[in-house]
Amino acid sequence: MNRANYYYSISFQLKKKGILFVLVFFHLSDLIPSPSRRGALLPLPFLHSSLCRDADTDLSVCVLEKGSEVGAHVLSGNVFEPRALDELIPKWRQEDTPIRVPVSSDKFWLLTKNKAWTLPSPFDNKGNYVISLSQMVRWMASKAEELGVEVYPGFAASVATNDVGIAKDGSKRETFQPGRMTLLAEGCRGSLSEKIIRNHKLRESGQGQHQTYALGIKEVWEIEEGKHKPGSVIHTVGWPLDSKTYGGSFMYHLDDRQLAIGLVVALNYQNPFMSPYDEFQKFKQHPAVRTILDGGTVLQYGARTLNEGGFQSIPNPVFPGGAIIGCSAGFLNVPKIKGTHTAMKSGMLAAEATFKTLVEGSSMELYWENLKKSWIWEELYIARNYRPAFEYGFIPGIALSALERYVFKGKSPFTLKHGIPDHEATDMASLHSPIQYPKPDGQISFDVPTSLYRSSTNHEHDQPPHLRLRDPTVPERVNLPLYAGPESRYCPARVYEYVTDEKGDQKLHINAQNCLHCKACDIKDPKQNIEWTVPEGGGGPGYTVM
């Protein structure tokens, strides 16, 4: 097998019923500012352990991790809501966990070029925790191993390579063991998930609207002791983004003088000259931000896309032989800027449905039914109009969001629709002027090679390319002349660059070894010409505190 991220290979040994082999694909993964989907993965061993014990059924679980170690591909600016974890491990607070920094203050800033205006915070983070999700994932993996789960880092899974146990006439031999169930939890823009959603028309049979995305870029700093305030949470809107671009930034104080700082930019931005990476570097130079960072040191850098479609974009998560969970389906609560708790809960619901399907003869449709009865559905329904409100611009978006929150309280008599898909939102270059970004100073702002070094990103050079062009002529024939080569700017790792060949022509060069696995190229390319596929296991970033 060859595929992305975390997957489970689950086998049940049913007493008096022989052995049933069940293959469950699982990716513990995904991103950034608070939204993260790894939580979808690990509830399975906990719930199945309990369910199998009650049913006098044995269960073995194997986790295949495409990163070099557990958590290596996990990135999230995360203010963690423990609701799902409370259900899964009620006594987790009595254990030694990486969830140890409760939110102590919550601020919301409106930034102009030189000022930071404090506004009433729309967030309620009482009882939540500032965490490193990659550290939390490693803790949960250790808990899973205590239950007998086998964890194998450095493995990627993509497609079944061949049928096993099948005779040449197509009949099943005695050695045939069916893969009864496949659960996909690949995180945002999962490669297999998206194909299944398209092939089985799961959006059409779900809530019906397309998914929308954002790109999150993050650094973890070690700052001066006098500036460190454990549990302090700051969110901002406004500068440096223009009024037509949805997004914002975050600064979360962890323990050990660490600060998580990042910028999230919606990928339906119009200006092809925009560079999310450079917008982030520019943001850090704001006087109110720089004063926090001065004297500090960057520990790590990374990036990942996240789903922003919310309620309107939830697909039917059940397909023949399996289901989609976590942010592969898209359960991020946009106004909360949180998705880990909903991803975890979806994994719990899927685990219960899987068990009842395989052991009790039920149907995986039970997962879809229970999802619609759960607090995930209720929470996302209440939040459904916040993100599409900003299709009308920053000021109308703020006004509509306030109306939704304070007047309708999430129960408005209408549901707003998303605009056009993100890749279609990119304007022609002729409608905009190039953006002149400040040169990095090497202290607060940095060039891409320096940041990439801090991500510990690496791939085996001698392997088939995992970034594929459906039509190799599109970059020079369409993207460069019409859109000024936007792939050279939306990628936060500068994987794509136009170089001059010996004839003096501009040609697209792909530095696949720099890829952060963020998936922005798969989403934002104007002609959907770039396909992100899975590289060899063990390659990619090496996050430890993200």
C-alpha positions in Angstrom: 0.0 0.0 0.0 1.0 3.6 -0.5 -1.1 6.4 0.9 -1.2 9.5 3.0 -1.1 9.9 6.7 -2.5 7.8 9.5 -4.3 4.6 8.8 -5.6 1.8 10.9 -5.5 -1.8 9.9 -8.1 -3.4 12.2 -8.9 -7.0 12.7 -11.6 -8.5 14.9 -11.3 -12.1 16.1 -14.9 -13.1 16.8 -15.2 -16.0 19.2 -16.9 -19.0 17.6 -17.0 -17.1 14.3 -13.4 -17.4 13.1 -11.3 -14.4 12.0 -12.6 -11.4 10.2 -10.0 -9.0 8.7 -11.1 -5.4 8.5 -8.9 -2.7 6.8 -9.6 0.7 8.1 -7.6 3.6 6.5 -7.0 6.3 8.9 -5.0 9.5 8.8 -4.4 11.2 12.1 -3.7 14.4 10.4 -4.0 17.8 9.4 -3.6 21.6 10.3 -3.3 24.6 11.7 -4.8 27.4 13.5 -6.8 25.5 15.9 -8.5 23.4 13.3 -6.9 20.1 13.4 -8.2 16.8 12.5 -5.9 14.3 14.0 -8.4 13.8 16.8 -10.5 11.8 14.3 -7.9 9.0 14.4 -7.2 7.9 17.9 -10.7 7.5 19.4 -11.0 4.2 17.5 -8.7 2.1 19.7 -10.3 3.4 22.9 -13.9 2.9 21.8 -13.3 -0.4 20.1 -11.4 -1.7 23.2 -14.5 -0.9 25.3 -17.0 -2.2 22.8 -15.1 -5.4 22.2 -14.7 -6.0 25.9 -18.4 -5.7 26.4 -19.1 -7.9 23.4 -16.5 -10.5 24.4 -14.7 -9.8 21.1 -11.0 -9.4 20.5 -9.6 -6.5 18.6 -6.1 -5.7 17.2 -5.3 -2.3 15.7 -2.3 -1.2 13.6 -1.6 2.5 12.9 0.5 3.4 9.8 1.9 6.9 10.0 3.3 8.5 6.8 5.5 10.9 8.9 8.9 9.8 10.1 7.4 9.7 13.6 4.0 10.2 15.2 3.1 13.9 15.1 5.7 14.8 12.5 3.0 15.9 10.0 0.6 17.4 12.7 0.4 21.2 12.7 -2.3 23.3 14.3 -2.5 26.6 16.1 -4.7 25.1 18.7 -6.9 26.4 21.6 -8.3 23.0 22.5 -11.9 22.4 23.6 -11.8 19.2 25.6 -15.5 18.3 25.1 -14.8 15.2 23.0 -11.8 14.2 25.1 -13.9 14.4 28.2 -16.3 11.8 26.7 -13.4 9.6 25.4 -11.1 9.6 28.5 -13.1 11.1 31.4 -10.1 11.1 33.8 -7.5 12.5 31.4 -6.9 15.5 33.7 -5.5 13.1 36.4 -2.8 12.0 34.0 0.5 13.5 32.9 -0.6 15.0 29.5 0.7 17.8 27.2 -2.7 19.5 27.8 -1.6 21.7 30.7 -1.9 25.4 29.8 -5.5 26.6 30.5 -6.5 29.8 28.7 -5.8 32.7 31.1 -6.9 35.7 28.9 -8.6 36.2 25.6 -8.1 39.3 23.5 -9.4 40.4 20.0 -7.5 43.1 18.1 -8.4 45.0 15.0 -5.1 45.9 13.3 -4.4 48.9 11.2 -0.9 49.5 9.8 0.5 50.9 13.0 -2.3 50.5 15.6 -4.0 47.6 17.5 -7.5 48.4 18.6 -8.9 46.1 21.3 -12.5 44.9 20.5 -14.9 42.8 22.6 -13.8 39.2 22.0 -16.3 37.1 20.2 -14.7 33.9 21.5 -15.5 32.0 24.7 -12.4 30.0 25.6 -13.2 29.5 29.3 -12.2 25.9 30.1 -10.1 25.5 27.0 -6.3 24.9 26.7 -3.5 26.2 24.6 -1.7 23.1 23.2 0.7 21.8 20.7 -1.4 19.3 18.7 1.7 17.3 17.5 2.5 16.7 21.2 -1.1 15.8 22.1 -1.1 13.3 19.2 2.0 11.6 20.5 0.5 11.3 23.9 -2.7 9.8 22.5 -0.6 7.4 20.4 1.2 6.2 23.5 -2.2 5.7 25.2 -3.3 3.7 22.2 -0.2 1.6 22.4 -1.1 0.8 26.0 -4.3 -0.7 24.6 -2.2 -3.0 22.3 -2.2 -0.8 19.2 0.8 -1.3 16.9 2.1 2.0 15.5 4.4 2.0 12.4 5.7 5.5 11.4 7.2 6.0 8.0 4.4 4.2 6.1 2.2 5.9 3.5 -1.0 4.4 2.1 -2.6 5.3 -1.1 -4.3 2.5 -3.1 -4.5 -1.3 -2.9 -1.7 -2.6 -5.1 -3.3 -5.8 -6.1 -6.0 -8.4 -5.1 -4.7 -11.0 -2.7 -6.4 -14.4 -2.2 -8.1 -14.3 -5.6 -7.7 -17.2 -8.1 -7.0 -16.5 -11.7 -10.6 -17.2 -12.6 -11.7 -14.5 -10.1 -13.0 -16.9 -7.5 -12.0 -16.5 -3.8 -9.4 -18.9 -2.5 -9.4 -20.3 1.0 -6.8 -17.6 2.0 -9.1 -14.8 0.9 -9.9 -12.3 3.7 -12.1 -9.4 2.9 -11.3 -5.8 3.7 -14.7 -5.1 5.2 -14.5 -1.4 6.1 -12.4 1.6 5.1 -12.5 4.8 7.2 -10.8 7.8 5.7 -9.4 10.5 8.1 -6.9 12.2 5.9 -7.4 15.8 7.1 -8.2 18.7 4.8 -8.3 18.0 1.1 -7.6 14.3 1.6 -6.5 12.7 -1.7 -8.6 9.5 -1.4 -11.4 11.3 0.3 -11.8 13.9 -2.5 -11.9 11.2 -5.1 -14.5 9.2 -3.3 -16.6 12.3 -2.6 -16.6 13.1 -6.4 -17.1 9.5 -7.6 -20.0 8.8 -5.3 -21.4 12.3 -5.4 -21.3 12.6 -1.7 -21.6 16.4 -1.6 -24.8 16.2 -3.6 -26.3 13.7 -1.2 -25.0 15.7 1.8 -25.5 19.4 2.3 -24.8 20.2 -1.4 -22.3 23.0 -1.4 -18.6 22.9 -2.4 -15.9 23.1 0.2 -14.0 26.3 0.9 -10.5 26.5 2.2 -7.9 28.7 3.9 -4.1 28.4 4.2 -2.6 28.6 7.7 1.0 29.5 8.2 2.6 29.1 11.6 5.8 29.6 13.6 6.6 28.6 17.2 8.9 31.0 19.0 10.8 31.0 22.2 10.3 34.5 23.6 11.8 36.5 26.5 10.6 35.6 30.0 9.2 39.0 30.7 6.9 38.9 27.7 5.6 35.4 28.2 2.1 35.0 29.6 1.1 31.3 29.7 -2.5 30.8 28.5 -2.8 34.2 26.9 -4.8 34.1 23.6 -4.8 36.9 21.0 -6.7 36.9 17.7 -6.6 39.7 15.1 -8.4 40.8 12.0 -7.6 43.6 9.5 -4.1 44.5 8.5 -2.1 43.2 6.6 -4.9 41.7 4.6 -7.1 43.9 2.3 -10.8 44.3 2.9 -11.7 41.8 0.2 -9.7 39.0 1.8 -11.0 36.9 4.7 -8.5 35.9 7.3 -6.8 36.8 10.5 -3.9 35.9 12.8 -3.3 34.3 16.2 -0.8 34.4 19.0 -1.1 31.7 21.7 1.2 31.6 24.7 2.1 28.0 25.6 4.4 26.9 28.4 8.3 27.0 28.5 8.3 30.6 27.1 6.9 29.3 23.8 4.6 31.4 21.6 2.5 30.0 18.7 2.0 32.7 16.1 0.3 32.4 12.7 -1.8 33.9 9.9 -4.8 32.3 8.2 -5.7 33.4 4.7 -8.9 32.3 2.9 -8.0 30.8 -0.5 -10.7 32.6 -2.3 -8.6 35.7 -2.4 -8.6 37.5 -5.7 -5.2 39.1 -6.2 -2.9 36.7 -8.0 0.1 38.7 -6.7 -0.7 38.0 -3.1 1.8 35.8 -1.2 0.3 34.4 2.0 3.9 33.6 3.2 5.0 37.2 2.7 1.8 38.5 4.3 2.7 36.5 7.4 6.2 38.0 7.5 4.7 41.4 7.1 2.2 40.8 9.9 5.0 40.1 12.3 6.5 43.5 11.7 3.4 45.2 13.2 4.5 47.3 16.2 2.1 45.4 18.6 3.4 42.1 17.4 7.1 42.9 17.0 7.4 44.1 20.6 6.4 40.5 21.6 8.8 38.8 19.3 11.9 41.0 19.7 14.7 39.1 21.4 13.0 35.8 20.7 14.0 32.8 18.6 12.0 30.8 16.0 11.9 27.1 16.9 9.7 25.7 14.0 7.8 26.7 10.9 5.1 25.0 8.9 1.9 25.4 7.0 -1.4 23.5 6.3 -4.7 24.2 4.6 -8.0 23.9 6.5 -11.6 23.5 5.6 -13.9 26.6 6.1 -17.1 25.4 4.4 -18.8 24.3 7.6 -22.4 23.1 7.7 -23.2 23.9 4.1 -20.3 21.8 2.8 -20.6 18.6 4.8 -20.8 15.6 2.5 -22.7 12.4 3.1 -19.8 10.7 4.9 -20.8 7.1 4.0 -19.8 5.3 0.9 -19.9 1.6 -0.1 -17.5 -0.2 2.2 -16.5 2.8 4.3 -16.9 6.3 5.7 -15.1 9.7 5.9 -14.4 11.3 9.2 -12.6 14.3 10.7 -11.5 17.1 8.4 -11.6 14.9 5.4 -15.3 15.5 5.7 -14.9 19.1 7.1 -16.2 19.7 10.6 -14.3 22.9 11.4 -16.3 25.4 13.4 -15.1 28.7 11.7 -16.3 31.3 14.2 -14.8 29.2 17.0 -11.6 28.5 15.0 -11.8 25.0 16.3 -12.1 21.6 14.7 -10.2 19.1 16.8 -13.1 18.4 19.2 -15.5 17.9 16.3 -13.0 15.7 14.4 -12.6 13.5 17.5 -16.3 13.2 18.0 -16.8 12.1 14.4 -14.2 9.4 14.9 -16.1 8.2 18.0 -19.4 8.1 16.1 -17.7 6.2 13.2 -16.1 3.8 15.6 -19.4 2.9 17.2 -21.1 2.5 13.8 -18.2 0.4 12.5 -18.5 -2.0 15.4 -22.2 -2.3 15.1 -22.0 -2.9 11.4 -19.3 -5.6 11.6 -20.3 -7.3 14.8 -24.0 -6.7 15.1 -25.1 -6.6 11.5 -26.1 -2.9 11.4 -25.3 -0.4 8.6 -22.7 2.4 8.3 -25.6 4.7 7.6 -25.9 4.6 11.4 -22.8 6.9 11.4 -24.5 9.5 9.1 -27.7 9.3 11.2 -26.0 9.7 14.5 -23.8 12.5 13.1 -27.0 14.5 12.4 -28.2 13.9 15.9 -24.9 14.9 17.6 -23.6 18.1 19.0 -21.4 18.4 15.9 -24.4 19.0 13.8 -26.0 21.4 16.2 -22.8 23.4 16.6 -22.0 23.7 12.9 -25.6 24.6 12.1 -25.5 27.5 14.6 -22.2 28.6 13.0 -23.3 28.2 9.4 -23.7 31.8 8.3 -20.5 33.3 9.7 -18.0 32.4 6.9 -20.3 33.0 3.9 -21.2 36.4 5.4 -17.7 37.6 4.4 -18.3 36.9 0.8 -19.7 40.4 0.8 -16.6 42.0 2.2 -15.0 42.7 5.6 -17.4 45.4 6.9 -20.6 43.6 5.7 -19.2 40.4 7.0 -18.6 41.9 10.5 -22.1 43.3 10.5 -23.8 40.1 9.4 -21.8 38.1 11.9 -22.9 40.4 14.7 -26.5 40.1 13.6 -26.1 36.3 13.5 -24.5 36.1 17.0 -26.4 38.7 19.0 -29.8 38.9 17.4 -30.5 35.5 15.7 -28.1 33.5 18.0 -27.5 31.1 15.2 -31.2 30.5 14.5 -31.6 32.9 11.6 -34.4 31.9 9.1 -32.0 31.7 6.2 -28.8 29.9 5.3 -26.2 31.8 3.3 -24.4 30.2 0.4 -20.7 30.1 -0.4 -19.4 32.0 -3.4 -17.5 30.5 -6.3 -14.9 27.8 -5.6 -11.5 29.1 -4.4 -9.6 28.5 -7.6 -12.2 30.3 -9.7 -11.9 33.4 -7.5 -8.4 34.2 -8.7 -8.4 37.4 -10.9 -6.4 38.0 -14.1 -3.1 39.6 -13.3 -4.0 42.6 -15.5 -6.6 43.7 -13.0 -4.0 44.1 -10.2 -0.6 45.6 -9.6 2.3 43.6 -8.3 2.7 43.7 -4.5 6.1 44.9 -3.2 6.8 43.1 0.0 9.5 44.3 2.4 12.7 42.3 2.4 13.1 40.0 5.4 15.3 41.4 8.2 16.5 38.0 9.4 15.3 38.8 13.0 11.5 38.9 12.8 10.9 38.1 9.2 12.7 35.5 7.2 13.2 34.2 3.7 11.6 30.9 2.6 14.8 28.8 2.7 15.4 29.8 6.3 11.9 28.9 7.3 12.0 25.6 5.4 15.1 24.6 7.3 13.0 25.1 10.5 10.3 22.8 9.3 12.8 19.9 9.0 11.1 19.1 5.6 12.8 16.4 3.5 11.9 13.9 0.8 13.8 11.2 -1.0 14.9 12.7 -4.2 15.0 9.5 -6.2 11.2 8.8 -6.3 8.3 9.5 -8.7 7.1 13.1 -8.4 4.2 13.5 -6.1 3.2 16.9 -7.5 1.7 16.2 -10.9 0.6 18.4 -13.7 -2.5 17.2 -15.5 -1.4 19.2 -18.5 2.3 20.1 -18.6 1.7 23.1 -20.9 -0.8 25.0 -18.7 1.9 26.8 -16.5 3.6 28.5 -19.5 0.5 28.7 -21.7 -2.1 29.9 -19.1 -0.9 30.5 -15.6 2.2 32.7 -16.4 0.7 35.0 -19.1 -2.8 35.3 -17.6 -2.2 35.0 -13.8 1.5 36.0 -13.5 2.4 32.5 -12.2 0.4 32.5 -8.9 1.8 29.1 -7.9 5.1 30.7 -7.2 3.4 32.8 -4.5 0.6 30.9 -2.9 2.9 28.0 -2.0 4.4 28.7 1.4 7.5 26.5 0.6 8.3 28.0 -2.9 8.0 24.6 -4.4 7.0 26.2 -7.7 9.2 28.7 -9.4 9.6 30.0 -12.9 13.1 29.8 -14.2 14.7 31.0 -17.5 15.9 28.2 -19.8 18.7 28.3 -22.3 16.4 29.8 -24.9 15.4 32.6 -22.6 11.9 31.2 -22.0 10.2 31.0 -18.6 9.6 27.4 -17.5 7.9 26.1 -14.4 10.3 24.2 -12.1 8.9 22.0 -9.3 11.0 21.6 -6.1 9.0 18.7 -4.8 11.5 18.0 -2.0 10.5 21.3 -0.3 6.8 20.3 -0.1 5.2 20.9 3.4 2.1 18.8 2.4 -0.1 21.8 2.9 -2.3 21.0 -0.2 -2.6 24.7 -1.2 -1.6 23.9 -4.8 -4.2 21.2 -5.2 -6.8 23.8 -4.1 -5.8 27.2 -5.5 -4.4 26.5 -9.0 -6.7 28.5 -11.3 -7.2 25.6 -13.8 -7.0 22.8 -11.2 -4.0 21.5 -13.1 -1.9 20.5 -10.1 -2.6 17.2 -8.4 -1.1 16.5 -5.0 -0.4 12.8 -4.5 1.3 10.9 -1.8 5.1 10.7 -1.7 7.0 7.9 0.0 6.4 7.4 3.7 8.7 9.2 6.1 9.1 12.2 3.8 7.7 15.7 4.4 8.0 17.9 7.5 9.3 16.9 10.9 7.2 18.8 13.3 7.7 18.3 17.0 6.0 21.3 18.7 3.4 22.4 16.1 
